Each structure stands twice: as C-alpha cells, then as structure tokens.
Amino acid sequence: VPAPPAAVLALACRFPGADTPEEFWDLLVSGRDAVTTVPPGRWGDGADTGHTSDVDTGHAGAEPDGASGTRGHAGAVPGAARWGAFLDDPAAFDAGHFAVDEAETRALDPQARIFLELAHEALERAGYAGARRRGLRVGVFAAVGDSGYRQVLADAGPAYTPPAGAALTGTLPNLVAARVAHCLDLDGPALVVDTACSSGLVALHLARRSLADGECDLAVVGGVNLHLTPDAHRALEGAQALSPTGRSRAFAADADGFVPGEGGAALVLRPLPAARRQGDDVLAVVRGTAVNNDGTSLSLMAPNPLRQREVITRAYEVCGVDPASVTYVEAHGTGTPVGDPIELRSLAHAFPTRPDGRPRLLGSVKTNVGHLLNAAALPSLVKVVLALRHGRLPASLHGARPSPAVERAGFALVTEATRWEADGPRRAGVNAFGFGGTNAHAVLEEAPPAPVRPPHRDGGGPRLLTLSAGSAAGLDAWAARLADHLRDRPDLADGDVCRSAALARDERPHRLAVVVDGDLRERLAALRADDGDGGAGIGATGTVTRRPRTVFVLPGQGAPVPAQGRELYATAPVYRATLDEASAALGPVHGRELTSWCVDTAPGAGELTATEVAQPLLVAHGVALARQLAVWGVRPDAVVGHSVGELTAACVAGMLSLPDALAFAAERGRLMGASTAPGAMAAVRGADEREVADLVGAAAGTLAVAAYNGPGRLVLSGTPDAVRRAAERLTGQGATVRPLEVTRAFHSPLMEPVADAVTEAARRLAPRASDVPLMSTLTARWEGRLDAEHLREHALRPVRFGRAVERLVEEGYDTFVGLGADGGLAGPVRAVAARCRARAGVSATG
C-alpha cells in the first residue's frame, strides 16, 4: 500500500536576484538569467586561494557577454571559472533573532546561517513556527557541502579567528541540520545529506520516508550552496564541466557546460491527511520518491542511463502513479555534452508516449540560477511547486535551438512561459543525479481541491494582535511589513490575522500587543505614525527577559453574569465544543442545558444565583475557557481555585474528568441549595481582623469568616441577621462592606447538614494524578489528589486564597490569569503580590 502523499505546506528561498518564493517566481516567468561574473571582493583579488574572501559584503557582478547589465570583476578570475550566479550578501544573518553571539556568528559558516533563517521562515510561512508546533515532532533534512569557509577563516588570520569550540561546530557541514534543531527546539530526526548533486532530492526522499514511518510529524527539507573561495570553480573548470561562455544551455544544441550557482531553499512537509485535518494550506503534493546508485559505470563520475531509468520507474511504482500521466519533467539538465544526452536516453525509456500524442515538456532551472551542486534540487523543487500552484511553466532559457535528441526522446523543451495543460491533475517528475552515481527522482502533483469548510463564525468583538521580534528595530520592521501586507489584502479578516500572528510565529523577547475592534489596519497605521514613541496609547510594548510562570485562577460563586459565554461560544470552537460536551454529560439543570444557561440572555441574574445552576456552570465555563486558551498557546504552570473554583482547577489540572467534576459540582450545589438554611455573605475590606474574630466568636455559630482573600480582605458568611449586624458594626468602624449575591452561607457552619452527603458524593469520584500542579485554597499546599475528606472540609472550612497566592508568589509564579467573567480576584492577587514584594525589599535591605 503506498504511503500517504506528503503535502508541501510552505517554501522559503534565497536565490540570486530573489529572496522570496514570490520574487523567484517573477524571476522565472520573466525569463531572467542570474549569472554574472565573480563579484568584486568575493575572492580577494582572485589570483590565489590564499587571498582573503570578503565574506561580509557582496556586490552585484556583471552578466555574460550579450546579456543586459554591466560587466563586473571578470578579469580577476580567468577562464570559465569567472562566471557564476552569486548571492549579493551571503554572510547576512539576523544573529540576534536566534540569540547567537558575535563570536559564534563569526565562526558560523554562512551556509549554516542561511539554512537556519530559511528553515525558520519556512516554518513561519507554514504556520508552525510558534504555538501550533508544540507537541509535534519536526525533522530537519539538509543538503549541504563544503562552502570553503574554513579556508576563509584560516586565511583571515588570528584577528578574525573565533574560539576553537565555536570554530569546530560552526564550520562542520554535518551540524547544519542539528543547529536548526537546537536553535528552534525541534526533536525529530536532524541529518545532513551529501550525495553530491543529488543531495537535495535524497533529503526529500528521507524526509518523506520519515513522515510515512511516523518518526516525525513535520519535516523541514532544504539545502544551501555557497562559493566562498574559487576552489570549486577551478576544480570544475579542470574537469571541463563549466561553460566557457557563461551560460547554462540545458538540452540546447550548443550546450557547452554549466555555471555554478549559489542559494538555498527550505520546504515544510506534512502527511496530506494530517494537513487536511488541521486545515493547512497545501501548495503541492509529493506523491513518491526513489533513490538508487549507478553501480559500476565507465567511471565514478560517469552516469549510467540504465540506473537512471530504473530510479525514475521505481518512483512511480512505489506511489502507484502512471508515468504516462506526467506532463512535465524538471530535469537535472546540467547542459554538459555528456550528461544531457544520457539523461534524455533514460527519460525516453522511463516515460511512455503521452496518450494524446503530444510531446512531454522538459526544462531545467539551472538555466536561470546555475548549478547549486549539493543543493541543486532545491531550486528545481521550488520551481515545480510554484508552477503547479500557478498552472504555468516558465521557460528553460538559452534553448532556442534544442538538441535533436530532445524530440527523439518524446520531449519538447519549454522555450517560453506557457500554460500548463493536463487532462487530470498536473503532475511533474523531478530528476537529480549526483556524480558518484547516487540518483533520485520525485513525483510531484498539484494540490487537491481544499475541502469545503463551514463558513467562518465571527461574533465580532475585540481581538488581540500580538507581535514579537528579537530586537526593537525588528519589531518595528515586522509591524511595518504586516501593515503593508494588510494594505494590499483588504479581504483578510482581523480575527484571522490576529490568530495567525499569535500561533504561527515563535515568541521573541521584544513584544507588542494591540487590542483591535474592526480597526486593525488603522491601529497599525497609527503605530507607524507614532515614529518610535513605543506605541503610546495604541498598544502595550515591552521586553521579556524570561519565560513567565503562569497560574490559572478559577473563581468561585460570585456575582452572576448573564450570557457570560455568548461571544466565546460564537467565535471559539474549542470553548464551544467543551461547553456542548459538558451539556451532554450533565443533562438539563432546572429545565435548561448548561449551554443555554451560559450563552442565552433569557436567564436573569436571580436564576443564575441558584446554587445547583451556578456551581456546575462555573466548572463548565472555566474548563471550556482553559481548553480554548491552551489551543491559543496559553497554558498554565499551576492552577488555583477559589471555593468551588477548586473543582474547576482540579479538572483543568487533569485530576478530575469533566463528567466527574460536573456531576460532583451539580450534586454539591443541589445539596447546598435544597438542604441548608438560607444565608448571606459579604465581602469586607479594611476591617481589623481581631475585631472580626471577636464578632465571629460572639455570634454563637451564626457567623464565620468564609474566605481570607488577602491583606485586609475577607468574606463573612452566616445567617442573614448575623451578617447584617456584622456589616453594620464594621461599616461604622470605617470598613467597606459589600453584600454578595448569594442565597446560602458557604464555608460556614450552616453547611454542616450536607457534609455527610457531600462526602458520599465525593467517594463516587475517580481522581487521577494531576498533569498540572494544583495549589489548594483549603490547605494552602500543593495537593496531588482531592479525596473525599478533603472535599468535605473544602465545603465547611474557610477559603485561604490569600495564603495560597502568597505561596505561589514566593515560589516564583509571576503571571496570574483569571478565568472568571468579572475579574473579582484580580484585586486580591495584586494586593498579595505587592505585600510579597514589600517584604522582599525589606529583606534585601535589612
């Protein structure tokens, strides 16, 4: 059974004259040749390999005679070695973004720099550079060879020599993939392929197999080739492989060799079924690949047409595709008098005549950007993916007089940009043959139609745009690029943009957050006009020096908020699914589903205060919100719950299942509502705790402190008369007292009548070990299990919320996220944190 096809989710590239896939497509369809003479300064004066290369700068060179443009530094390097397709600045690198210091950057081969940036960009374009990547195994498969950088460092002298350890790791080609895995925290296979000119396609083959075997969930496939010294050019000239006229004329009658090129690319792959499930954009599909070797041939560097034919045939056999359905082949196409005829012979035997009798189309991207040696397959792959996407085939240049062997093989050279016609899905074969005999072929196909999805449900309301970068300047540039992109794409919805920005990119220390409400473009324009004023009044900016330790705070039964989940239910799919799950698990409560209680406007505040409604509703809403935040990339390092919120926290922590937590909360609420006397509660602020203790002591069991929420903040609970009298007394002493909208006296002796029944209900639970630490507000300790006795005491004894938060702050938790509708616990958390900071300040100065 063929393995599932691999979907190409994204591309990133850097080729001469094109730094993005969009620019590369423009270069291809406009028929541009990027070959120039060697740029001035690239190899010193070019007379000797002992002269230092200018690795920090690059300048545009000249084109061959007869091409548009100006002549360059051709006189410095005589003969065929003077031509190439060169990157303008091969050493350019955003070191700060990857936290690479100056010494390590100096030691780092520019090939490794470029590949790291390309891998990161490709993951960003695929939407997997940020939170969406968590939990996925990502493999890295790189095709690289020797750039000559070790020689550059040696020639530069002691002043340029980096530390020995950095020099070793920075210049080893076999660490290029590992460095990407290290910098981006990727834990799939990370390997470098070197089979000479077929390395890129062999890397694709290994990545496809790794995905099929389940070794990784995503794969980054790519390669880079640079010529930082003239050594490779001179060796190839000595082998008579280079074109003396500076043209790569693949399959042309006057082909006279190839021109070396520079550049690189990275592709992100994922199994097609998984990509479809996740709604990923699919650019093209890799149906199959195959790899073999020439075995014994005329020489180690002489191609073997029989083995080339076999690898092509094998690629179609393993994926179950009829080679007759292929309408285009992106050939290895070096333009050499030996290589091209042999490749045409193997193609003629591997591909049958097309059913419609028309010739099969043929081309080679080497005519545009030269031969990238180990990375030669990368521009071929990028070209074919873009052509499949656009439905057009760019011209193969300098082939006005094709070799007669092309027609004899049943092919026709694409000599001008043309529409790609096919009876079924557009399909292409891609060849790559390495000297030494390793051959590879890939079968690519246009992306299948995207599945029809239900219309996007957008309930409107504010959105949060979050951007980050490695530096303040990078953040400004990123915001400016986004503003320009949105100006050109008025069809993009604010919600989609904010979601992609939050999930697709990785998190860097310099941050910007902007709340938008239908005015995203205007807000970004205002930020730009702010001219470096930090976004004052428009957004929040800051620098993160370390990862926050986050606590989810789950509230208890406070002031009811009608329709508290209405907008989330309309716009947040995970929240909606969890609330529906909770409703189905619990069934109707007082004649309504939980979903109705949470999102409908009909229930009034009075109905929502009913304990048997409020308690399971708190659990369902809190768990649904926590799950939605997790999908958005916000996950807790610890949880804490106030009163019944401890049940919600236990469910969020994985200690209780959602059905168990709901069932217990509903039974607890029913018992308290039906079997305890009416009561009252009041929040008190600014009272003397000794005076409160005296009031409680004199009340003969009718009054209790239900919660110690923080400095000067507590809650009284008891009979209505006892709470009223205490409120009057404390108000007279200058305290602020606010009655709570409840009908029962929680966490007081009035709960004693239901204590045994609550214990029995708790014994029916099946608690598990928690996935996230839970700080209990009953004990102000970490609790790994909530047993029946704990839950009994939890209903009777005071909530020690202030002490629990104090412990969390003392243990280094610094970010508290309230999951309630009214934010009522924010004040107590801030007060406790302020007291902890004050104590720490006194201790530090004492």
Buried (B, 14 or more C-beta within 10 A) or exposed (E): EEBBBBBBBBBBBBBBBBBBBEBBBEBBBEBBBBBBBBBBBBBBEBEEBEBBBBBEBBBBBBBBEEBEEEBBBBEBBEEBBBBBBBBBBBBBBBBBBBEBEEBBBBBBBBBBBBBBBBBBBBBBBBBBBBBBBEEBBBBBBBBBBBBBBBBBBEBBEEEBBBEEEBBEBBBBBEBBBBBBBBBBEBEBBBBBBBBBBBBBBBBBBBBBBBBBEEBBBBBBBBBBBBBBBBBBBBEBBEEEBBBBBBBBBBBBEEBBBBBBBBBBBBBBBBBBEBBBEEEBBBBBBBBBBBBBBBEEBEEEBEBBBEBBBBBBBBBBEBBEBEBBBBBBBBBBBBBBEBBBBBBBBBBBBBBEEBEEEEBBBBBBBBBBBBBBBBBBBBBBBBBBBBBBBBEBBBBBBBBEEBBEBBEEBBBBBBBEBEEBEBEEBBBBBBBBBBBBBBBBBBBBBBBEEEEEEEEEEEEEEEBBBBBBBBBBEBBBEBBEEBBEEBEEEEEBEBBEBBBBBBBBBBBBBBBBBBBBEEBBBEBBBBBBEBEEEBBEEBBEBEEEEEEEBBBBBBBBBBBBBBBBBBBBBBBBEBBBEBBBBBBEBBEEBEEBBBBBBBBBEEBEEEBBBBBBBBBBBBBBBBBBBBBBBBBBBBBBBBBBBBBBBBBBBBBBBBBBBBBBBBBBBBBBBBBBBEEBEEBBBBBBBEBEEEBBEEBBEEBEEBBBBBBBBBBBBBBBBBBBEBBBBBBEBBBEEEBEBEBBBBBBBBBBBBBEEBBEBBBEBBEEBEBBEBEBBBBBBBBBEBBEEBEBEBBBBBBBBBBBBBBBBBBBBEEEBBEBBBBBBEEBBEEBBEBBBEBBEEEEEEEEEE
